[in-house]
Amino acid sequence: MPRLKIALYQLDKLIQKHLPDIYINLKKKEISCDLFAVQWFLTLFSYDFEPPYLNIVWDIFLIRGWKFIFQLSLAIIKQFSEIIARLDCEQIVFCIKNSIKDNKLMQMLAIRQGFSFKVKNKELEKMNLGEEELVSCGRSNGSLYMSPPMEEAAADLALNFNPHVRQFEIYNQVTAQDNIVIRKRSSQLKDSNIEKKSNNKCVNKRGASIRASRRNDFKENCNVSAINVRHKERCKLLGHNKRKASDISFHKVKENNRDYDI
């Protein structure tokens, strides 16, 4: 079973990458993937999933290929993280093998959470076994994937067979378009915010210059008013002195007239 050995090897590497804590616990307790994941790859979850959810798994498998089987396997293993941390080897293997079949909620959550793991076909191709191991398995190329024409035909078949998968694909396309629109809108908002900030800076500079000019005008007005006060005081003093001089001259004239009369 060369493909099975390759699949188990790739699943082990994916657990190490996406679930490092669970991978450490499995290695400490000497639990390998072939103890619980063999039936997943041999039956494509037909033993563990009930028909309603099994149909969904197979439809998505026909569209996305083997990478969805790995995503689903990672989602199932993640749900047993607490059990893997607390129990021993035999109990862990027993729970993983027998707890999924009668638990519809776990099956539904595994399908939903599987899409959260980013697994790509190119990544899986890099995780193939070495050439010596492949030759010992009786295979020179450890590819687990369908050719592009086969993938397209399988995808068309699945879309025509299950309307829920068709709705799911349409929803993904709509959400992708919405994401593009949201990104454009966010970029426009960023540009507008930058313009507003620059305009606010210009307005603040203009306001600062206006306030400075008003302070200068106020100082000039204060100086002018002080000068006017001083001028008025001088004028008063000058007027008072003139009056005194005119009174003195008037009295002198009177005295002269008196002397003349005498």
Secondary structure, DSSP 4 states (H G I P E B T S, - for coil): -HHHHHHHHHHHHHHHHH-HHHHHHHHHTT--GGGTSHHHHHHTTTTTS-HHHHHHHHHHHHHHTHHHHHHHHHHHHHHTHHHHHHS-HHHHHHHHHHSSTT-HHHHHHHHHHHTTS---HHHHHHTPPPHHHHHHTT-S-------HHHHHHHHHHHHHH-HHHHHHHHHHHHHHHHHHHHHHHHHHHHHHHHHHHHHHHHHHHHHHHHHHHHHHHHHHHHHHHHHHHHHHHHHHHHHHHHHHHHHHHHHHHHHHHHHHH-
